[in-house]
Amino acid sequence: MSKNKPKDYDKYVKEENKVLLLFERIGQMLVICLLLIFSDFNVNTISNWSSILIIAFSIMVLYKIYWISYFKSNRTMKDMYSNLFKIPVAGATLPVVASMLLGIYGRNMFLIISTIILGIGHIGIHLNNRKKFI
């Protein structure tokens, strides 16, 4: 992202809530480590339970669409914190929801709790920053 930062990004990053930033960083570290450690997220058999995994995949497709729309935009802060199909701050919300669904699919409470921590920080920061541009 450093190459494609929105205009004035560095100016606003300095103003981010430090508590939310701490939650975001801890959540990121935990989610990444847990996704690497546990294998509960692999498809074992196809069942009704697999629909959760399909929804998580679909959400990640939406996340890619969000990034495509961002890269086609003027790359302003408003573009960075925009909605996608009425999903608020899609750049933060979509990956957090997909991660939560993976935790539910894998029945992994560690990932669910870690995703909640990540969501508080990541979505919180995005919502705070978005207030400045609306």
Rosetta blueprint (number, residue, H / E / L):
1 M L
2 S H
3 K H
4 N H
5 K L
6 P L
7 K L
8 D L
9 Y H
10 D H
11 K H
12 Y H
13 V H
14 K L
15 E L
16 E L
17 N L
18 K H
19 V H
20 L H
21 L H
22 L H
23 F H
24 E H
25 R H
26 I H
27 G H
28 Q H
29 M H
30 L H
31 V H
32 I H
33 C H
34 L H
35 L H
36 L H
37 I H
38 F L
39 S L
40 D L
41 F L
42 N L
43 V L
44 N L
45 T L
46 I L
47 S L
48 N L
49 W L
50 S H
51 S H
52 I H
53 L H
54 I H
55 I H
56 A H
57 F H
58 S H
59 I H
60 M H
61 V H
62 L H
63 Y H
64 K H
65 I H
66 Y H
67 W H
68 I H
69 S H
70 Y H
71 F H
72 K H
73 S L
74 N L
75 R L
76 T L
77 M H
78 K H
79 D H
80 M H
81 Y L
82 S L
83 N L
84 L E
85 F L
86 K L
87 I E
88 P L
89 V L
90 A H
91 G H
92 A H
93 T H
94 L H
95 P H
96 V H
97 V H
98 A H
99 S H
100 M H
101 L H
102 L H
103 G H
104 I H
105 Y H
106 G L
107 R L
108 N L
109 M H
110 F H
111 L H
112 I H
113 I H
114 S H
115 T H
116 I H
117 I H
118 L H
119 G H
120 I H
121 G H
122 H H
123 I H
124 G H
125 I H
126 H H
127 L H
128 N H
129 N H
130 R H
131 K H
132 K L
133 F L
134 I L
